[in-house]
Amino acid sequence: MLTSDNISTILSKSSDVPSIIVALESCFRKKRIMNDFLKIAKKISTNRGRPLYVIKLDEIKEEHSIQCQEHFKGKSFSELDVLLHSPGGDIETAFRIAKIIRKHCQKANGIIPIWAKSATTLISLAMDQLILGEIGELGPLDALIRESGEGEGPRYKSALNRFKALDQLQQYALETLDVAVKLVVERSGLKMSEAIEMAIKFTATIASPLFSQVDPGKLGENARSLDLGKEYGLRILHRYMGCDKEKAKELLTKLVKGYPSHSFIIDVEESKELGLNASYADGEFAEQIEDIRLELIKCPEDYLGFVGASPARASRKAKQGKKTVANLS
């Protein structure tokens, strides 16, 4: 956002007038794009007749839960819309944000024009209803682990990768053993017990160097990271959404371990199969979702907060009602 501090910084860093003009034009352009985005967001809030809280973040960070707490302080709502747009970030912060939202509203509707991936998917589990744009999507809850290789910068990889590799090794060893037993029996005439013993030694010789590359310590760390998303999700579904524990476990196991990649697209149809109360926007609302989608693509700035006039402080706490985000009971 363009502020007097931005302008002062630009002016202090360059005495080159053309460069200053270019920098100022860039600032004004970003401000204009953000204003266009907020204008459509306010229109959605007005047309739907309820407050709209926007979570538009390139990365969910620890400080965002503190900001969110300040935004909701002293407020409560019978119904609230939450626009979600983020690739994810810190899972603990996402859990805190979900708790804050549910503490202050009786019913929450998640609006997802483009994506609510990874940790943002965790927040979406706290929504009674999910309304997605035509290309809107959630994502798996497998944690991303920061890794660095020699001569490489830090990269993020799914904590599932090592387990998938281990699965492949186990499958390879079993298939090798099966083939070896058949070959020994067919070509040597040995008894089955003797053939199996010989095949086991052969398979061990082939597979042991591969299994020796598995780091048990890192495997344990990755397992704990995966458990975080699952355990936080279970608590959201059980505490705030009233979901049956066993059905919630089934859903979270699928979200954490059931998809082949961290970027897997969980659209409306897939969400319904998981048991989530998800649907596409329709009518005039669908047009507004498309409009705000285009602005989200252009808008580089983060935004966390309510749009429009600041919601009035509620005179009484919203009553707790039955939650319907997942048909899991």
C-alpha positions as CSV (number, residue, x, y, z in Angstrom):
1,M,0.0,0.0,0.0
2,L,1.2,3.5,-0.8
3,T,2.0,5.5,2.3
4,S,4.1,8.6,3.2
5,D,6.8,6.2,4.5
6,N,6.9,4.5,1.0
7,I,7.3,7.8,-0.7
8,S,10.0,8.9,1.7
9,T,11.9,5.7,1.2
10,I,11.8,6.1,-2.6
11,L,12.9,9.7,-2.5
12,S,15.8,8.9,-0.1
13,K,17.2,6.1,-2.2
14,S,17.5,7.9,-5.5
15,S,18.3,11.3,-6.9
16,D,17.4,10.1,-10.4
17,V,14.1,11.7,-11.3
18,P,13.0,9.2,-13.9
19,S,13.7,6.3,-11.5
20,I,11.7,8.1,-8.8
21,I,8.8,8.6,-11.2
22,V,8.8,4.9,-12.2
23,A,8.9,3.8,-8.5
24,L,6.0,6.1,-7.7
25,E,4.0,4.9,-10.6
26,S,4.6,1.3,-9.4
27,C,3.3,2.3,-5.9
28,F,0.3,4.0,-7.3
29,R,-0.5,1.1,-9.5
30,K,-0.3,-1.4,-6.6
31,K,-2.6,0.9,-4.6
32,R,-5.1,1.1,-7.4
33,I,-5.1,-2.7,-7.9
34,M,-5.7,-3.2,-4.1
35,N,-8.5,-0.6,-4.2
36,D,-10.2,-2.4,-7.1
37,F,-9.9,-5.7,-5.2
38,L,-11.4,-4.2,-2.0
39,K,-14.2,-2.5,-4.0
40,I,-15.4,-5.9,-5.3
41,A,-15.0,-7.5,-1.9
42,K,-17.1,-4.8,-0.4
43,K,-19.8,-5.4,-3.1
44,I,-19.8,-9.1,-2.2
45,S,-20.3,-8.2,1.5
46,T,-23.1,-5.8,0.7
47,N,-24.9,-8.1,-1.6
48,R,-24.7,-11.0,0.8
49,G,-25.8,-8.9,3.7
50,R,-23.0,-10.0,6.1
51,P,-19.5,-9.0,7.1
52,L,-16.6,-10.3,5.0
53,Y,-13.2,-11.2,6.5
54,V,-10.4,-11.5,4.0
55,I,-7.4,-13.8,4.4
56,K,-5.2,-13.0,1.4
57,L,-1.7,-14.0,2.2
58,D,1.3,-15.1,0.3
59,E,2.4,-17.0,3.4
60,I,0.6,-17.5,6.7
61,K,3.0,-16.4,9.4
62,E,2.9,-16.4,13.2
63,E,2.1,-12.7,13.4
64,H,-1.1,-13.1,11.4
65,S,-2.9,-14.9,14.3
66,I,-2.1,-11.9,16.5
67,Q,-3.5,-9.5,13.9
68,C,-6.5,-11.7,13.5
69,Q,-7.2,-11.7,17.2
70,E,-7.1,-7.9,17.3
71,H,-9.6,-7.8,14.3
72,F,-12.1,-10.0,16.1
73,K,-11.6,-8.6,19.6
74,G,-15.0,-7.7,21.1
75,K,-17.0,-8.8,18.1
76,S,-19.4,-11.7,17.5
77,F,-21.5,-12.6,14.4
78,S,-24.5,-14.8,13.7
79,E,-23.0,-15.4,10.2
80,L,-19.7,-14.4,8.7
81,D,-18.2,-14.8,5.2
82,V,-14.4,-15.6,5.0
83,L,-12.6,-15.1,1.8
84,L,-9.6,-17.5,1.6
85,H,-6.7,-17.0,-0.8
86,S,-3.3,-18.4,0.2
87,P,-0.9,-21.2,-0.7
88,G,-0.5,-22.0,3.0
89,G,2.2,-21.4,5.6
90,D,2.5,-22.0,9.3
91,I,0.1,-24.8,10.4
92,E,0.0,-23.6,14.1
93,T,-1.0,-20.1,13.0
94,A,-3.7,-21.5,10.7
95,F,-5.1,-23.5,13.6
96,R,-5.1,-20.4,15.8
97,I,-6.9,-18.4,13.1
98,A,-9.5,-21.1,12.7
99,K,-10.1,-21.1,16.5
100,I,-10.5,-17.3,16.6
101,I,-13.0,-17.3,13.7
102,R,-15.1,-20.1,15.3
103,K,-15.0,-18.4,18.7
104,H,-16.6,-15.2,17.3
105,C,-19.2,-16.5,14.9
106,Q,-22.1,-18.9,14.9
107,K,-21.8,-19.7,11.3
108,A,-18.9,-19.2,8.9
109,N,-18.9,-19.5,5.1
110,G,-15.6,-20.0,3.3
111,I,-15.3,-18.3,-0.1
112,I,-12.5,-19.6,-2.3
113,P,-12.2,-17.9,-5.7
114,I,-8.8,-19.6,-6.6
115,W,-7.1,-21.6,-3.9
116,A,-6.9,-22.3,-0.2
117,K,-4.0,-24.8,-0.1
118,S,-2.1,-26.6,2.6
119,A,-2.5,-24.7,6.0
120,T,-5.3,-22.6,4.4
121,T,-7.2,-25.9,3.8
122,L,-7.0,-26.4,7.6
123,I,-8.8,-23.1,8.1
124,S,-11.4,-24.1,5.5
125,L,-12.3,-27.2,7.7
126,A,-13.7,-24.7,10.2
127,M,-16.2,-23.4,7.7
128,D,-19.9,-24.5,7.8
129,Q,-20.0,-24.1,4.0
130,L,-17.4,-23.8,1.3
131,I,-18.3,-21.9,-1.8
132,L,-15.7,-22.3,-4.6
133,G,-15.2,-20.4,-7.9
134,E,-15.1,-22.4,-11.1
135,I,-11.3,-23.1,-10.6
136,G,-11.4,-22.9,-6.8
137,E,-9.5,-25.6,-5.0
138,L,-8.3,-26.9,-1.6
139,G,-5.2,-29.0,-1.2
140,P,-3.7,-31.9,0.8
141,L,-2.5,-31.4,4.4
142,D,0.8,-33.2,4.1
143,A,3.4,-30.9,5.7
144,L,6.2,-29.3,3.7
145,I,9.8,-29.8,5.0
146,R,12.6,-27.3,4.2
147,E,15.6,-29.1,2.8
148,S,18.9,-27.8,1.4
149,G,21.3,-29.8,-0.9
150,E,24.9,-29.1,-1.7
151,G,25.2,-25.9,-3.8
152,E,21.4,-25.4,-3.7
153,G,19.2,-23.0,-1.9
154,P,16.5,-24.1,0.5
155,R,13.6,-26.1,-1.1
156,Y,10.4,-27.4,0.3
157,K,9.4,-31.0,-0.1
158,S,6.4,-33.0,1.1
159,A,7.0,-34.8,4.4
160,L,5.3,-37.8,2.6
161,N,8.2,-38.1,0.1
162,R,10.3,-40.4,2.3
163,F,7.3,-42.6,3.2
164,K,6.4,-42.9,-0.5
165,A,10.0,-43.9,-1.2
166,L,9.9,-46.4,1.6
167,D,6.7,-47.8,0.2
168,Q,8.4,-48.2,-3.2
169,L,11.4,-50.0,-1.7
170,Q,9.2,-52.4,0.2
171,Q,7.2,-53.1,-3.0
172,Y,10.4,-53.6,-4.9
173,A,11.8,-56.0,-2.3
174,L,8.6,-58.1,-2.3
175,E,8.5,-58.3,-6.1
176,T,12.1,-59.2,-6.3
177,L,11.6,-62.0,-3.7
178,D,8.6,-63.4,-5.6
179,V,10.4,-63.5,-8.9
180,A,13.6,-65.0,-7.3
181,V,11.6,-67.8,-5.6
182,K,9.9,-68.8,-8.9
183,L,13.2,-68.7,-10.9
184,V,15.0,-70.9,-8.3
185,V,12.2,-73.4,-8.1
186,E,11.9,-73.7,-11.9
187,R,15.6,-73.9,-12.7
188,S,17.2,-75.7,-9.8
189,G,14.6,-78.3,-8.7
190,L,15.2,-77.3,-5.0
191,K,12.4,-77.7,-2.4
192,M,10.2,-74.7,-1.8
193,S,11.7,-74.0,1.6
194,E,15.2,-74.1,0.2
195,A,14.3,-71.9,-2.7
196,I,12.7,-69.3,-0.4
197,E,15.9,-69.3,1.8
198,M,18.1,-68.7,-1.3
199,A,15.7,-66.1,-2.7
200,I,15.7,-64.2,0.6
201,K,19.5,-64.0,0.6
202,F,19.5,-62.8,-3.0
203,T,16.8,-60.1,-2.3
204,A,18.7,-58.9,0.8
205,T,21.8,-58.5,-1.3
206,I,19.9,-56.4,-3.8
207,A,17.7,-54.4,-1.5
208,S,20.0,-53.7,1.6
209,P,22.0,-51.0,-0.1
210,L,18.8,-49.2,-1.0
211,F,17.3,-49.5,2.5
212,S,20.5,-48.3,4.1
213,Q,20.0,-44.9,2.6
214,V,16.8,-44.4,4.6
215,D,17.5,-42.1,7.6
216,P,15.3,-43.2,10.5
217,G,15.8,-39.9,12.3
218,K,14.5,-37.8,9.4
219,L,11.7,-40.3,8.9
220,G,10.6,-39.8,12.4
221,E,10.7,-36.0,12.1
222,N,8.6,-36.2,8.9
223,A,6.1,-38.4,10.7
224,R,5.7,-35.9,13.5
225,S,5.2,-33.1,10.9
226,L,2.5,-35.1,9.2
227,D,0.8,-35.7,12.5
228,L,0.5,-32.0,13.1
229,G,-1.9,-31.4,10.2
230,K,-3.9,-34.4,11.1
231,E,-4.3,-33.7,14.8
232,Y,-5.2,-30.0,14.3
233,G,-7.7,-31.0,11.7
234,L,-9.3,-33.5,14.1
235,R,-9.6,-30.9,16.8
236,I,-11.3,-28.4,14.4
237,L,-13.8,-31.0,13.1
238,H,-14.6,-32.4,16.5
239,R,-14.6,-29.2,18.7
240,Y,-16.1,-26.7,16.4
241,M,-18.0,-28.7,13.7
242,G,-19.4,-31.5,15.9
243,C,-18.1,-34.3,13.6
244,D,-17.9,-37.9,14.6
245,K,-14.3,-38.8,15.6
246,E,-14.0,-41.9,13.5
247,K,-15.3,-40.2,10.4
248,A,-13.1,-37.2,11.0
249,K,-10.1,-39.4,11.3
250,E,-11.0,-41.0,8.0
251,L,-11.2,-37.6,6.3
252,L,-8.0,-36.3,7.8
253,T,-6.0,-39.5,6.9
254,K,-7.1,-39.0,3.3
255,L,-6.1,-35.3,3.4
256,V,-2.7,-36.0,4.9
257,K,-1.7,-39.2,3.2
258,G,-4.2,-40.0,0.5
259,Y,-2.9,-37.9,-2.4
260,P,0.1,-38.3,-4.7
261,S,1.4,-34.7,-4.4
262,H,1.2,-31.7,-2.3
263,S,-0.2,-29.7,-5.2
264,F,-3.1,-32.1,-5.9
265,I,-6.3,-30.3,-6.8
266,I,-9.2,-30.9,-4.4
267,D,-12.1,-29.3,-6.2
268,V,-15.8,-29.2,-5.3
269,E,-16.4,-32.8,-6.5
270,E,-13.5,-34.1,-4.6
271,S,-14.5,-32.1,-1.5
272,K,-17.9,-33.6,-1.6
273,E,-16.4,-37.1,-1.7
274,L,-14.5,-36.3,1.4
275,G,-17.7,-35.3,3.1
276,L,-17.3,-31.5,3.1
277,N,-20.2,-29.2,2.5
278,A,-18.9,-27.7,-0.7
279,S,-20.5,-26.1,-3.8
280,Y,-19.8,-23.9,-6.7
281,A,-21.0,-20.2,-6.6
282,D,-23.9,-19.6,-8.9
283,G,-25.9,-16.7,-10.4
284,E,-24.8,-13.2,-9.7
285,F,-22.5,-14.4,-6.9
286,A,-20.6,-16.5,-9.4
287,E,-20.0,-13.4,-11.6
288,Q,-18.7,-11.6,-8.5
289,I,-16.4,-14.5,-7.7
290,E,-15.0,-14.3,-11.2
291,D,-14.5,-10.6,-10.9
292,I,-12.6,-10.9,-7.6
293,R,-10.6,-13.8,-9.0
294,L,-9.2,-11.6,-11.8
295,E,-8.3,-8.9,-9.2
296,L,-6.6,-11.5,-6.9
297,I,-4.4,-12.5,-9.8
298,K,-3.3,-8.9,-10.4
299,C,-3.0,-7.9,-6.7
300,P,0.5,-8.6,-5.2
301,E,-0.2,-7.2,-1.8
302,D,-1.3,-9.2,1.3
303,Y,-4.6,-8.3,3.0
304,L,-5.8,-9.6,6.3
305,G,-8.9,-8.0,7.8
306,F,-12.6,-7.0,7.4
307,V,-13.6,-5.0,4.3
308,G,-16.0,-2.1,4.3
309,A,-17.1,-0.4,7.5
310,S,-15.6,-1.9,10.6
311,P,-18.2,-4.4,12.0
312,A,-20.0,-3.0,15.0
313,R,-19.4,-4.6,18.4
314,A,-22.0,-7.2,19.1
315,S,-24.3,-6.5,22.0
316,R,-24.5,-10.2,22.9
317,K,-22.6,-13.4,22.0
318,A,-23.8,-15.4,19.1
319,K,-25.5,-18.7,20.2
320,Q,-23.7,-21.9,19.4
321,G,-25.5,-23.8,16.6
322,K,-25.2,-27.1,14.8
323,K,-22.3,-27.1,12.4
324,T,-22.5,-28.6,8.9
325,V,-19.2,-28.3,7.1
326,A,-18.8,-32.1,6.9
327,N,-21.5,-34.7,6.6
328,L,-19.5,-37.0,8.9
329,S,-22.0,-38.0,11.6
